[in-house]
């Protein structure tokens, strides 16, 4: 997809970043846009919703993050342990973030939180990236972007994929949240998606 990048950045700076775009945010947005161009992404709604998802999941840093936004695996594990011990993770039965016999942790990482060993294994198989030997690679931008695209396009996260919600005349911004996390913050992410789409289309006519 080719469009005027400056027009796009000027638009999202106002509509999604309170008038200020920092270097790391520009870098993250650029990495996603570049990958979209490389793989020949032609449905601007797909690209907009992937940008919206990364925007939400990373706390709009547009950089790969660890679960809890911790700066290290050890800190993330400690924060998750505390939340679990205090009953704040009622949906979790097995603390998947705790280090295994090899010392590896399968906590959430990336532009979309990839969690649990089984999901790392699934993504490693799809992408060809050895995320089992080195799960920390999910924090590398190039790999995180690849996981974002593959996971959302192929339905590797939850079994739901972009084509089920954006195809032909079908546009379901709210339902698309099921690609990642049920209906959690669905309307919020939908709003981001619509604004990213507006910026993409504006840039396409510039």
N, C-alpha and C positions, 0 to 999 in steps of 0.2 A: 504494500500500500504506500503510495507516494503522496505526500502533501507538504504544505509549507510548515516546517517545524517551528519557526519563530511565531507564526500565527497561533499554532497550537499551544506553545508555552505561554504566550501572552494571555490566551484565553483561560487556561487552567490556573494560571497564577492568580487571577481574580476570582474565578468561580470555585476553586477547590483548595487554594493555599493562602487565603487571606491576604493576597497582594504581595506575598514574598515567597520566592522559590530559592531554596538553598542549593548549593552545589551538589550535595549528595542526593537531593530529590531530583534534580535535573539528570544526574547520572543514572539513577534508577529508571526514570521515565524513558530516557534514551535507550537504555539496554532493552527494555520491553518493546519499544517502537522498532528498534533495529532488528530484533528477533522476528517481529511480525513481518517486516520487509523480507528478511532472509527466507522465511518459510512460505512466503507468498500469501499471507493472511489477507483475504479479500472482503470478508464480512466485517464492516466497521463496528457492528454491534458486539461481535465476539471480542474484538480488540478492546472496545470500551469497557466491557464487563470484566475482562482480565485486569485492566488497569484499575478499575473500581475495586476489585477483590484485593489486589496488592495494596492499594491505598488503605483499605480497611484493616487488613491483616497485619500490616507493618506499622500501624499507627501513623500513617501517611509519611513515614520516613522514606518509603520507596526503596528500602534496603533490606536484604535478608535479615531476619531477627530470630532470636531464640524465644521459645515459649516463656512467658512472663517478662519478656524484654530484658532479660538478664544479660550482663556483659561477658559471662563465662558459663560453661556447662555446670560447674560446681555451684555457682550462685543460683542458677535455674533449678537445680536439683534441690537445694536447700529451701527455696521458696515454695516449690511444689510439695515437698515433704511437709512443710509447715501448714500449707493449705489443706493437705490431705488429712493430717493428724487432727486438725481443728474442724473437720467435717465440712469444709468448703468445696469439696470435690465429690459431691454425692453420686455423680454419675460414673465415677471411676471405681472399679472393684479391685483392679491390680495396678499398683503404681509402676507404670511402664517406663518411667523416667529413671528409675534407679539403675545403677550400673550392673551389667551382667557379669558373668564369670570372666569375660575378657576385658572388663573395665569399660565397656561401651555403654553409652546411654542413648535411648531411642526417643528422647524428648522432641518436642516440636521445633522445627527449624525451617527457614526459608522465607519466600515471599508469600507462601501459603504453608501453614503449619503441617509438615509431614511428621506424623507421630507413629509409634509402635514399630517394632522390628518387621512385622509382616508387611506393613505399608512401605517401609524402606526396601524390602526385598522385591515387592511388586514394582516399585518405581525403578529399581536397578535393572530389572528384567526388561522393562519397556524402553528405558533410555540407553541401556548399555553402559551406564556409569556405575562403577563399583562403590555403591553406597553402603555395602555391608562391611567391607574392610575399613572404609573411611566414611562413616555417616556424617562427619563434620563437613564434608564437601557440600552438603545441602546449604551451607552458609556462604558458598561462593556465588557471586552474582550470575555468572554465565550458566552455572548448573541450576541455580534457583529459578532462573527465567525458563530454562528448558523444562523443569518440573512443573512450573506454572502452566505453560502451554500444553504440554502433553497431558497433564492431569485433568485440565478442564476440557480439552478437546476430546479426549478419549474416554472420559468418565472414570479415570483411575482413582479418584479420591473417594467417591461415594457411589459410583455406578451411574450417576447422572452426568450428562455432558452438554456442552454448549448448544449443539445442534438440536437438542430437544426443546430449547427455549427460544432460540433465535434461528429461524429458518423460513425462507420465503416471506409470507405475510405474518408469520407468528413472531411476536415480540413479547416476552414475559419476563420483565425485569425482577419482579417479586419472586416468582417461582424459581428463577435461576440460582437463587441462594442455596437451593438443595444440592447444587454441584459441590458445595463446600461444607455447609453446616445447617442443614434443615431449613428452618425459617428464622434462625437467629439473626437479628439486625437486618432482616431482608429489605425493609423499606429504606433504611439508611444506605445500604450498599446500592440499592436500586437508584437512589438519588445521585450517588456518585457516578454510576454508570451513565445516566442520562446526561450529566454534565460533561463527562468525558466524550460521549458521542457528539454532543453539540460542538465541542472544541475540534474534534476530528473532522466533522463535516464543514465547519467554518474554514478550517485550514485547507480542506480539499478544494474549496472554491476561491481561495486567495490567489 
